[in-house]
């Protein structure tokens, strides 16, 4: 008799609320692709638990700073919902480091994915892993596996004695590369917050054909921003772009960079965190120091002036992402981590 499918209760504070919602899509994509391998998920997300308005918009950390009295209520609701889902699950999969304590309360073997969470500032994953070892270490050592989307996160978790497993974020690689728009477009896609380098981008891209897909408290800095766009529209923007720019101050890995490279687009980004791992400087894009508007502008102009260089870097990036981050590569690694966790 064939083995019954693994049943996984997955906890996340970000998940698409409708078909065109981009928030947490990398989590829903993981669910979709790993389910194809025979896993059955029950997703515990806002709406299943009461997030008391903390989950979306500015993000959990920022919202919690404004309304800290709601955090205990959200925590209790998350715990109850997760424990209900875990009753019929073989395994619990938690997303985000700040939710790690819930693994101890789930009552089942558990794994956790660390994404880096650069917009969390003092609560950023790498900050907590290095400055709060005495709290974070004992919790993560109880996890069957700590899935890390970047090698820098993997190293930090390994130092704590936990079972770190490097599995990058996954993406779908389009069958064909679309043609660039004319005149060439520079695309920024993401949350419009300080940590994403919005102010530096505004200076560096002055006078350039900058397309902005995103929203947030700094939207006024780039008034041409289109706001949050459906994922289908974002795919079209990747296809039109000549360059995708990521001037972040920090990055866990950079889902946008992976998606851009899958579309055959070179990335100009900051030399930070996991972004500096996925983008090979001079080969799949150009890396510049964070917060350096002048260097960022020079890199953008260099690529805008050289279509052949853009094409070579785009092709190299597409090949790299196909090898490392395509769902055909990533989904089986996630399943393998699950099987080790439940010894199946």
BALOBA-1460 file (C-alpha; in Angstrom, 3 decimals):
// residues 344
<rec num="1" residu="x" x="0.000" y="0.000" z="0.000"/>
<rec num="2" residu="x" x="1.382" y="3.414" z="-0.976"/>
<rec num="3" residu="x" x="2.327" y="5.841" z="1.750"/>
<rec num="4" residu="x" x="-0.389" y="8.328" z="2.621"/>
<rec num="5" residu="x" x="0.454" y="11.911" z="1.621"/>
<rec num="6" residu="x" x="2.208" y="14.130" z="4.108"/>
<rec num="7" residu="x" x="-0.182" y="16.503" z="5.823"/>
<rec num="8" residu="x" x="1.323" y="19.880" z="6.665"/>
<rec num="9" residu="x" x="-0.170" y="22.725" z="8.678"/>
<rec num="10" residu="x" x="1.486" y="25.872" z="7.350"/>
<rec num="11" residu="x" x="1.412" y="29.094" z="9.371"/>
<rec num="12" residu="x" x="1.996" y="32.467" z="7.737"/>
<rec num="13" residu="x" x="1.065" y="36.071" z="8.433"/>
<rec num="14" residu="x" x="1.203" y="36.979" z="4.717"/>
<rec num="15" residu="x" x="-0.855" y="35.206" z="2.090"/>
<rec num="16" residu="x" x="-2.654" y="36.459" z="-1.031"/>
<rec num="17" residu="x" x="-6.134" y="37.656" z="-0.154"/>
<rec num="18" residu="x" x="-7.354" y="37.368" z="-3.734"/>
<rec num="19" residu="x" x="-6.052" y="36.206" z="-7.116"/>
<rec num="20" residu="x" x="-4.257" y="39.479" z="-7.927"/>
<rec num="21" residu="x" x="-2.800" y="40.082" z="-4.461"/>
<rec num="22" residu="x" x="1.007" y="39.978" z="-4.407"/>
<rec num="23" residu="x" x="1.400" y="39.882" z="-0.601"/>
<rec num="24" residu="x" x="2.848" y="36.549" z="0.455"/>
<rec num="25" residu="x" x="2.625" y="35.105" z="-3.043"/>
<rec num="26" residu="x" x="5.960" y="33.341" z="-2.606"/>
<rec num="27" residu="x" x="4.322" y="31.345" z="0.215"/>
<rec num="28" residu="x" x="1.231" y="30.468" z="-1.819"/>
<rec num="29" residu="x" x="3.441" y="29.517" z="-4.775"/>
<rec num="30" residu="x" x="5.377" y="27.145" z="-2.518"/>
<rec num="31" residu="x" x="2.120" y="25.549" z="-1.386"/>
<rec num="32" residu="x" x="0.988" y="25.167" z="-4.999"/>
<rec num="33" residu="x" x="4.186" y="23.559" z="-6.248"/>
<rec num="34" residu="x" x="4.892" y="21.281" z="-3.269"/>
<rec num="35" residu="x" x="1.286" y="20.066" z="-3.340"/>
<rec num="36" residu="x" x="2.036" y="18.728" z="-6.826"/>
<rec num="37" residu="x" x="4.500" y="16.361" z="-5.156"/>
<rec num="38" residu="x" x="1.761" y="14.848" z="-2.997"/>
<rec num="39" residu="x" x="1.746" y="17.047" z="0.120"/>
<rec num="40" residu="x" x="-1.573" y="18.191" z="1.556"/>
<rec num="41" residu="x" x="-1.526" y="21.614" z="3.163"/>
<rec num="42" residu="x" x="-3.843" y="23.339" z="5.565"/>
<rec num="43" residu="x" x="-2.834" y="27.003" z="5.470"/>
<rec num="44" residu="x" x="-3.255" y="28.926" z="8.721"/>
<rec num="45" residu="x" x="-3.349" y="32.557" z="7.604"/>
<rec num="46" residu="x" x="-5.042" y="35.848" z="8.473"/>
<rec num="47" residu="x" x="-8.736" y="35.172" z="8.235"/>
<rec num="48" residu="x" x="-8.238" y="31.698" z="9.698"/>
<rec num="49" residu="x" x="-6.829" y="33.464" z="12.757"/>
<rec num="50" residu="x" x="-7.678" y="37.013" z="13.792"/>
<rec num="51" residu="x" x="-4.767" y="39.316" z="12.958"/>
<rec num="52" residu="x" x="-6.535" y="42.339" z="14.490"/>
<rec num="53" residu="x" x="-5.456" y="44.436" z="11.499"/>
<rec num="54" residu="x" x="-1.730" y="43.854" z="12.085"/>
<rec num="55" residu="x" x="-0.811" y="41.575" z="9.194"/>
<rec num="56" residu="x" x="-0.983" y="43.702" z="6.056"/>
<rec num="57" residu="x" x="-0.398" y="47.304" z="5.049"/>
<rec num="58" residu="x" x="2.801" y="48.489" z="6.709"/>
<rec num="59" residu="x" x="3.606" y="44.952" z="7.885"/>
<rec num="60" residu="x" x="3.322" y="43.149" z="11.201"/>
<rec num="61" residu="x" x="6.324" y="44.772" z="12.889"/>
<rec num="62" residu="x" x="5.400" y="48.353" z="11.986"/>
<rec num="63" residu="x" x="1.730" y="47.831" z="12.769"/>
<rec num="64" residu="x" x="2.614" y="46.211" z="16.088"/>
<rec num="65" residu="x" x="4.743" y="49.206" z="17.070"/>
<rec num="66" residu="x" x="1.739" y="51.464" z="16.576"/>
<rec num="67" residu="x" x="-0.716" y="49.147" z="18.365"/>
<rec num="68" residu="x" x="1.331" y="46.886" z="20.627"/>
<rec num="69" residu="x" x="-1.635" y="46.059" z="22.864"/>
<rec num="70" residu="x" x="-3.101" y="43.975" z="20.009"/>
<rec num="71" residu="x" x="-0.079" y="41.669" z="19.704"/>
<rec num="72" residu="x" x="-1.038" y="39.292" z="22.576"/>
<rec num="73" residu="x" x="-4.534" y="38.889" z="21.144"/>
<rec num="74" residu="x" x="-3.126" y="38.051" z="17.711"/>
<rec num="75" residu="x" x="-0.645" y="35.602" z="19.253"/>
<rec num="76" residu="x" x="-3.400" y="33.757" z="21.122"/>
<rec num="77" residu="x" x="-5.570" y="33.570" z="17.998"/>
<rec num="78" residu="x" x="-2.640" y="32.267" z="15.927"/>
<rec num="79" residu="x" x="-1.812" y="29.649" z="18.553"/>
<rec num="80" residu="x" x="-5.364" y="28.335" z="18.734"/>
<rec num="81" residu="x" x="-5.736" y="28.188" z="14.943"/>
<rec num="82" residu="x" x="-2.389" y="26.441" z="14.498"/>
<rec num="83" residu="x" x="-3.085" y="23.855" z="17.180"/>
<rec num="84" residu="x" x="-6.451" y="23.072" z="15.570"/>
<rec num="85" residu="x" x="-4.798" y="22.550" z="12.182"/>
<rec num="86" residu="x" x="-1.956" y="20.534" z="13.708"/>
<rec num="87" residu="x" x="-4.314" y="17.910" z="15.141"/>
<rec num="88" residu="x" x="-4.664" y="16.231" z="11.745"/>
<rec num="89" residu="x" x="-1.182" y="17.161" z="10.441"/>
<rec num="90" residu="x" x="2.040" y="15.187" z="10.373"/>
<rec num="91" residu="x" x="4.143" y="18.336" z="10.409"/>
<rec num="92" residu="x" x="3.911" y="22.066" z="11.063"/>
<rec num="93" residu="x" x="5.686" y="24.559" z="8.776"/>
<rec num="94" residu="x" x="6.070" y="28.059" z="10.206"/>
<rec num="95" residu="x" x="7.112" y="31.112" z="8.214"/>
<rec num="96" residu="x" x="9.029" y="34.041" z="9.754"/>
<rec num="97" residu="x" x="11.418" y="33.977" z="12.699"/>
<rec num="98" residu="x" x="9.174" y="36.023" z="14.994"/>
<rec num="99" residu="x" x="6.576" y="33.243" z="14.804"/>
<rec num="100" residu="x" x="9.090" y="30.577" z="15.883"/>
<rec num="101" residu="x" x="7.761" y="30.297" z="19.481"/>
<rec num="102" residu="x" x="4.527" y="28.915" z="18.032"/>
<rec num="103" residu="x" x="6.457" y="25.854" z="16.911"/>
<rec num="104" residu="x" x="6.978" y="24.962" z="20.543"/>
<rec num="105" residu="x" x="3.226" y="25.099" z="21.110"/>
<rec num="106" residu="x" x="2.065" y="23.253" z="17.999"/>
<rec num="107" residu="x" x="2.292" y="19.771" z="19.467"/>
<rec num="108" residu="x" x="3.807" y="18.264" z="16.309"/>
<rec num="109" residu="x" x="7.245" y="18.152" z="14.658"/>
<rec num="110" residu="x" x="7.925" y="21.501" z="13.059"/>
<rec num="111" residu="x" x="10.134" y="23.250" z="10.565"/>
<rec num="112" residu="x" x="10.499" y="26.968" z="10.000"/>
<rec num="113" residu="x" x="11.492" y="29.158" z="7.050"/>
<rec num="114" residu="x" x="13.504" y="32.325" z="7.648"/>
<rec num="115" residu="x" x="13.087" y="34.932" z="4.914"/>
<rec num="116" residu="x" x="15.387" y="37.651" z="6.238"/>
<rec num="117" residu="x" x="12.591" y="40.181" z="6.841"/>
<rec num="118" residu="x" x="14.708" y="43.292" z="6.080"/>
<rec num="119" residu="x" x="11.901" y="45.767" z="6.783"/>
<rec num="120" residu="x" x="11.669" y="44.572" z="10.398"/>
<rec num="121" residu="x" x="14.723" y="46.692" z="11.354"/>
<rec num="122" residu="x" x="15.639" y="45.777" z="14.953"/>
<rec num="123" residu="x" x="13.625" y="42.567" z="14.532"/>
<rec num="124" residu="x" x="15.326" y="41.582" z="11.283"/>
<rec num="125" residu="x" x="16.288" y="37.920" z="11.233"/>
<rec num="126" residu="x" x="20.059" y="38.427" z="11.086"/>
<rec num="127" residu="x" x="19.908" y="41.006" z="13.880"/>
<rec num="128" residu="x" x="17.984" y="38.647" z="16.154"/>
<rec num="129" residu="x" x="20.161" y="35.664" z="15.238"/>
<rec num="130" residu="x" x="23.290" y="37.568" z="16.256"/>
<rec num="131" residu="x" x="22.130" y="39.779" z="19.114"/>
<rec num="132" residu="x" x="19.494" y="37.609" z="20.770"/>
<rec num="133" residu="x" x="21.202" y="34.208" z="20.543"/>
<rec num="134" residu="x" x="20.226" y="33.303" z="24.086"/>
<rec num="135" residu="x" x="16.525" y="33.567" z="23.142"/>
<rec num="136" residu="x" x="16.506" y="32.519" z="19.492"/>
<rec num="137" residu="x" x="19.014" y="29.668" z="19.699"/>
<rec num="138" residu="x" x="17.136" y="27.377" z="22.113"/>
<rec num="139" residu="x" x="13.924" y="27.821" z="20.116"/>
<rec num="140" residu="x" x="15.443" y="27.088" z="16.699"/>
<rec num="141" residu="x" x="17.314" y="24.076" z="18.035"/>
<rec num="142" residu="x" x="13.909" y="22.529" z="18.763"/>
<rec num="143" residu="x" x="12.915" y="22.765" z="15.084"/>
<rec num="144" residu="x" x="13.488" y="19.690" z="12.941"/>
<rec num="145" residu="x" x="14.818" y="21.957" z="10.199"/>
<rec num="146" residu="x" x="15.389" y="25.689" z="9.775"/>
<rec num="147" residu="x" x="14.982" y="26.468" z="6.091"/>
<rec num="148" residu="x" x="17.004" y="29.553" z="5.151"/>
<rec num="149" residu="x" x="16.529" y="31.381" z="1.850"/>
<rec num="150" residu="x" x="20.115" y="32.675" z="1.782"/>
<rec num="151" residu="x" x="23.522" y="31.328" z="2.671"/>
<rec num="152" residu="x" x="24.212" y="34.176" z="5.087"/>
<rec num="153" residu="x" x="21.106" y="33.171" z="7.065"/>
<rec num="154" residu="x" x="22.162" y="29.522" z="6.866"/>
<rec num="155" residu="x" x="25.570" y="30.333" z="8.366"/>
<rec num="156" residu="x" x="24.027" y="32.367" z="11.198"/>
<rec num="157" residu="x" x="21.573" y="29.591" z="12.086"/>
<rec num="158" residu="x" x="24.305" y="26.952" z="11.929"/>
<rec num="159" residu="x" x="26.336" y="28.950" z="14.446"/>
<rec num="160" residu="x" x="23.436" y="28.572" z="16.882"/>
<rec num="161" residu="x" x="23.592" y="24.794" z="16.600"/>
<rec num="162" residu="x" x="20.266" y="24.423" z="14.784"/>
<rec num="163" residu="x" x="19.674" y="22.252" z="11.737"/>
<rec num="164" residu="x" x="19.991" y="24.864" z="8.995"/>
<rec num="165" residu="x" x="19.013" y="23.943" z="5.432"/>
<rec num="166" residu="x" x="19.630" y="26.319" z="2.543"/>
<rec num="167" residu="x" x="16.671" y="26.356" z="0.151"/>
<rec num="168" residu="x" x="16.289" y="29.565" z="-1.893"/>
<rec num="169" residu="x" x="12.935" y="31.035" z="-2.778"/>
<rec num="170" residu="x" x="11.400" y="29.455" z="-5.841"/>
<rec num="171" residu="x" x="10.139" y="31.019" z="-9.032"/>
<rec num="172" residu="x" x="8.549" y="30.058" z="-12.318"/>
<rec num="173" residu="x" x="10.882" y="30.512" z="-15.282"/>
<rec num="174" residu="x" x="8.923" y="31.685" z="-18.355"/>
<rec num="175" residu="x" x="9.368" y="29.657" z="-21.508"/>
<rec num="176" residu="x" x="10.373" y="32.709" z="-23.522"/>
<rec num="177" residu="x" x="12.008" y="36.066" z="-22.912"/>
<rec num="178" residu="x" x="9.842" y="39.008" z="-23.953"/>
<rec num="179" residu="x" x="11.095" y="42.023" z="-25.904"/>
<rec num="180" residu="x" x="12.124" y="45.196" z="-24.085"/>
<rec num="181" residu="x" x="9.970" y="48.283" z="-24.343"/>
<rec num="182" residu="x" x="11.214" y="51.252" z="-26.319"/>
<rec num="183" residu="x" x="12.544" y="53.525" z="-24.912"/>
<rec num="184" residu="x" x="14.188" y="51.214" z="-22.324"/>
<rec num="185" residu="x" x="12.491" y="51.041" z="-18.940"/>
<rec num="186" residu="x" x="14.041" y="50.686" z="-15.488"/>
<rec num="187" residu="x" x="11.667" y="48.771" z="-13.203"/>
<rec num="188" residu="x" x="11.399" y="48.948" z="-9.431"/>
<rec num="189" residu="x" x="8.916" y="46.564" z="-7.804"/>
<rec num="190" residu="x" x="8.398" y="46.357" z="-4.071"/>
<rec num="191" residu="x" x="7.320" y="48.068" z="-0.897"/>
<rec num="192" residu="x" x="8.049" y="51.768" z="-0.821"/>
<rec num="193" residu="x" x="9.823" y="52.014" z="2.516"/>
<rec num="194" residu="x" x="13.188" y="53.350" z="3.678"/>
<rec num="195" residu="x" x="14.824" y="49.923" z="3.711"/>
<rec num="196" residu="x" x="14.164" y="49.467" z="-0.011"/>
<rec num="197" residu="x" x="16.328" y="52.475" z="-0.893"/>
<rec num="198" residu="x" x="13.481" y="54.565" z="-2.300"/>
<rec num="199" residu="x" x="15.137" y="57.920" z="-1.580"/>
<rec num="200" residu="x" x="18.418" y="56.848" z="-3.174"/>
<rec num="201" residu="x" x="16.519" y="55.528" z="-6.186"/>
<rec num="202" residu="x" x="14.727" y="58.844" z="-6.649"/>
<rec num="203" residu="x" x="18.078" y="60.624" z="-6.909"/>
<rec num="204" residu="x" x="19.792" y="57.982" z="-9.045"/>
<rec num="205" residu="x" x="16.960" y="57.634" z="-11.565"/>
<rec num="206" residu="x" x="16.254" y="61.331" z="-12.106"/>
<rec num="207" residu="x" x="15.499" y="61.839" z="-15.779"/>
<rec num="208" residu="x" x="15.431" y="58.111" z="-16.524"/>
<rec num="209" residu="x" x="12.409" y="56.121" z="-17.708"/>
<rec num="210" residu="x" x="11.623" y="54.655" z="-14.276"/>
<rec num="211" residu="x" x="8.574" y="52.430" z="-13.829"/>
<rec num="212" residu="x" x="7.505" y="51.860" z="-10.217"/>
<rec num="213" residu="x" x="5.179" y="49.073" z="-9.109"/>
<rec num="214" residu="x" x="4.578" y="49.350" z="-5.392"/>
<rec num="215" residu="x" x="3.051" y="51.240" z="-2.528"/>
<rec num="216" residu="x" x="3.991" y="52.328" z="0.965"/>
<rec num="217" residu="x" x="4.738" y="55.338" z="3.151"/>
<rec num="218" residu="x" x="7.345" y="56.725" z="0.703"/>
<rec num="219" residu="x" x="5.139" y="56.615" z="-2.364"/>
<rec num="220" residu="x" x="5.230" y="60.410" z="-2.509"/>
<rec num="221" residu="x" x="8.997" y="60.272" z="-3.176"/>
<rec num="222" residu="x" x="8.291" y="58.598" z="-6.531"/>
<rec num="223" residu="x" x="4.915" y="60.020" z="-7.531"/>
<rec num="224" residu="x" x="4.825" y="58.006" z="-10.766"/>
<rec num="225" residu="x" x="4.319" y="54.841" z="-8.685"/>
<rec num="226" residu="x" x="1.438" y="52.712" z="-9.912"/>
<rec num="227" residu="x" x="0.657" y="51.267" z="-6.505"/>
<rec num="228" residu="x" x="0.281" y="47.553" z="-5.917"/>
<rec num="229" residu="x" x="-0.324" y="45.814" z="-9.224"/>
<rec num="230" residu="x" x="-1.769" y="42.352" z="-9.903"/>
<rec num="231" residu="x" x="0.844" y="39.649" z="-10.334"/>
<rec num="232" residu="x" x="-0.143" y="39.201" z="-13.972"/>
<rec num="233" residu="x" x="0.636" y="42.888" z="-14.551"/>
<rec num="234" residu="x" x="3.947" y="42.579" z="-12.706"/>
<rec num="235" residu="x" x="4.889" y="39.708" z="-15.003"/>
<rec num="236" residu="x" x="4.173" y="41.968" z="-17.975"/>
<rec num="237" residu="x" x="6.340" y="44.731" z="-16.470"/>
<rec num="238" residu="x" x="9.251" y="42.305" z="-16.029"/>
<rec num="239" residu="x" x="8.888" y="41.395" z="-19.686"/>
<rec num="240" residu="x" x="9.008" y="45.050" z="-20.793"/>
<rec num="241" residu="x" x="11.878" y="46.112" z="-18.527"/>
<rec num="242" residu="x" x="15.444" y="46.653" z="-19.676"/>
<rec num="243" residu="x" x="16.752" y="46.609" z="-16.090"/>
<rec num="244" residu="x" x="15.274" y="45.761" z="-12.713"/>
<rec num="245" residu="x" x="16.663" y="47.856" z="-9.852"/>
<rec num="246" residu="x" x="16.860" y="46.855" z="-6.166"/>
<rec num="247" residu="x" x="18.648" y="49.548" z="-4.113"/>
<rec num="248" residu="x" x="17.787" y="47.873" z="-0.795"/>
<rec num="249" residu="x" x="19.606" y="48.616" z="2.454"/>
<rec num="250" residu="x" x="19.226" y="44.925" z="3.373"/>
<rec num="251" residu="x" x="17.629" y="41.836" z="1.815"/>
<rec num="252" residu="x" x="16.898" y="38.322" z="2.965"/>
<rec num="253" residu="x" x="17.273" y="37.098" z="-0.601"/>
<rec num="254" residu="x" x="15.229" y="39.246" z="-2.936"/>
<rec num="255" residu="x" x="12.250" y="37.575" z="-4.600"/>
<rec num="256" residu="x" x="12.067" y="40.429" z="-7.113"/>
<rec num="257" residu="x" x="15.665" y="39.784" z="-8.202"/>
<rec num="258" residu="x" x="14.914" y="36.096" z="-8.747"/>
<rec num="259" residu="x" x="11.788" y="36.873" z="-10.764"/>
<rec num="260" residu="x" x="13.595" y="39.511" z="-12.825"/>
<rec num="261" residu="x" x="16.430" y="37.114" z="-13.664"/>
<rec num="262" residu="x" x="13.912" y="34.402" z="-14.583"/>
<rec num="263" residu="x" x="12.561" y="36.864" z="-17.149"/>
<rec num="264" residu="x" x="16.043" y="37.398" z="-18.531"/>
<rec num="265" residu="x" x="16.554" y="40.853" z="-17.037"/>
<rec num="266" residu="x" x="19.805" y="42.122" z="-15.478"/>
<rec num="267" residu="x" x="19.547" y="43.381" z="-11.923"/>
<rec num="268" residu="x" x="21.196" y="46.489" z="-10.518"/>
<rec num="269" residu="x" x="21.138" y="46.056" z="-6.762"/>
<rec num="270" residu="x" x="22.847" y="46.741" z="-3.480"/>
<rec num="271" residu="x" x="25.634" y="44.501" z="-2.258"/>
<rec num="272" residu="x" x="23.692" y="43.291" z="0.790"/>
<rec num="273" residu="x" x="22.545" y="39.991" z="2.311"/>
<rec num="274" residu="x" x="21.100" y="37.344" z="0.051"/>
<rec num="275" residu="x" x="20.824" y="39.787" z="-2.847"/>
<rec num="276" residu="x" x="24.602" y="39.718" z="-3.157"/>
<rec num="277" residu="x" x="24.417" y="35.922" z="-3.352"/>
<rec num="278" residu="x" x="21.862" y="35.603" z="-6.125"/>
<rec num="279" residu="x" x="23.145" y="38.477" z="-8.308"/>
<rec num="280" residu="x" x="26.660" y="37.789" z="-9.591"/>
<rec num="281" residu="x" x="28.337" y="41.178" z="-9.995"/>
<rec num="282" residu="x" x="29.466" y="41.754" z="-13.563"/>
<rec num="283" residu="x" x="27.820" y="38.545" z="-14.773"/>
<rec num="284" residu="x" x="24.073" y="38.648" z="-14.073"/>
<rec num="285" residu="x" x="23.887" y="42.282" z="-13.003"/>
<rec num="286" residu="x" x="25.748" y="45.034" z="-11.202"/>
<rec num="287" residu="x" x="26.069" y="45.374" z="-7.430"/>
<rec num="288" residu="x" x="26.725" y="48.731" z="-5.793"/>
<rec num="289" residu="x" x="27.216" y="49.845" z="-2.189"/>
<rec num="290" residu="x" x="23.915" y="50.436" z="-0.362"/>
<rec num="291" residu="x" x="22.800" y="54.059" z="0.070"/>
<rec num="292" residu="x" x="25.116" y="55.221" z="-2.743"/>
<rec num="293" residu="x" x="22.955" y="57.099" z="-5.259"/>
<rec num="294" residu="x" x="25.908" y="58.072" z="-7.466"/>
<rec num="295" residu="x" x="27.108" y="54.475" z="-7.858"/>
<rec num="296" residu="x" x="23.551" y="53.344" z="-8.477"/>
<rec num="297" residu="x" x="23.109" y="55.898" z="-11.259"/>
<rec num="298" residu="x" x="26.409" y="54.946" z="-12.904"/>
<rec num="299" residu="x" x="25.376" y="51.293" z="-12.990"/>
<rec num="300" residu="x" x="21.971" y="52.109" z="-14.461"/>
<rec num="301" residu="x" x="23.483" y="54.327" z="-17.147"/>
<rec num="302" residu="x" x="26.110" y="51.729" z="-18.010"/>
<rec num="303" residu="x" x="23.447" y="49.142" z="-18.747"/>
<rec num="304" residu="x" x="21.072" y="51.554" z="-20.454"/>
<rec num="305" residu="x" x="23.884" y="52.495" z="-22.853"/>
<rec num="306" residu="x" x="24.768" y="48.889" z="-23.752"/>
<rec num="307" residu="x" x="21.994" y="46.657" z="-25.038"/>
<rec num="308" residu="x" x="24.374" y="43.783" z="-25.762"/>
<rec num="309" residu="x" x="25.601" y="43.804" z="-22.161"/>
<rec num="310" residu="x" x="22.009" y="43.763" z="-20.921"/>
<rec num="311" residu="x" x="21.265" y="40.769" z="-23.120"/>
<rec num="312" residu="x" x="24.328" y="38.833" z="-21.948"/>
<rec num="313" residu="x" x="23.653" y="39.520" z="-18.283"/>
<rec num="314" residu="x" x="19.981" y="38.722" z="-18.689"/>
<rec num="315" residu="x" x="20.735" y="35.369" z="-20.301"/>
<rec num="316" residu="x" x="23.278" y="34.514" z="-17.591"/>
<rec num="317" residu="x" x="20.794" y="35.437" z="-14.858"/>
<rec num="318" residu="x" x="18.058" y="33.347" z="-16.421"/>
<rec num="319" residu="x" x="20.394" y="30.351" z="-16.557"/>
<rec num="320" residu="x" x="21.460" y="30.858" z="-12.933"/>
<rec num="321" residu="x" x="17.918" y="31.118" z="-11.615"/>
<rec num="322" residu="x" x="16.803" y="28.114" z="-13.661"/>
<rec num="323" residu="x" x="19.522" y="26.068" z="-11.984"/>
<rec num="324" residu="x" x="19.083" y="27.334" z="-8.415"/>
<rec num="325" residu="x" x="15.572" y="28.690" z="-7.956"/>
<rec num="326" residu="x" x="13.157" y="27.103" z="-10.422"/>
<rec num="327" residu="x" x="10.322" y="25.286" z="-8.704"/>
<rec num="328" residu="x" x="11.539" y="22.078" z="-10.325"/>
<rec num="329" residu="x" x="14.653" y="22.466" z="-8.145"/>
<rec num="330" residu="x" x="13.172" y="24.046" z="-5.018"/>
<rec num="331" residu="x" x="9.973" y="22.050" z="-4.405"/>
<rec num="332" residu="x" x="11.717" y="18.638" z="-4.082"/>
<rec num="333" residu="x" x="14.174" y="20.142" z="-1.586"/>
<rec num="334" residu="x" x="11.291" y="21.373" z="0.578"/>
<rec num="335" residu="x" x="9.666" y="17.930" z="0.402"/>
<rec num="336" residu="x" x="12.976" y="16.304" z="1.393"/>
<rec num="337" residu="x" x="13.196" y="18.567" z="4.454"/>
<rec num="338" residu="x" x="9.651" y="17.557" z="5.395"/>
<rec num="339" residu="x" x="10.420" y="13.853" z="5.065"/>
<rec num="340" residu="x" x="13.503" y="14.120" z="7.239"/>
<rec num="341" residu="x" x="11.469" y="16.025" z="9.846"/>
<rec num="342" residu="x" x="8.865" y="13.271" z="10.131"/>
<rec num="343" residu="x" x="11.284" y="10.402" z="9.327"/>
<rec num="344" residu="x" x="9.340" y="9.277" z="6.246"/>
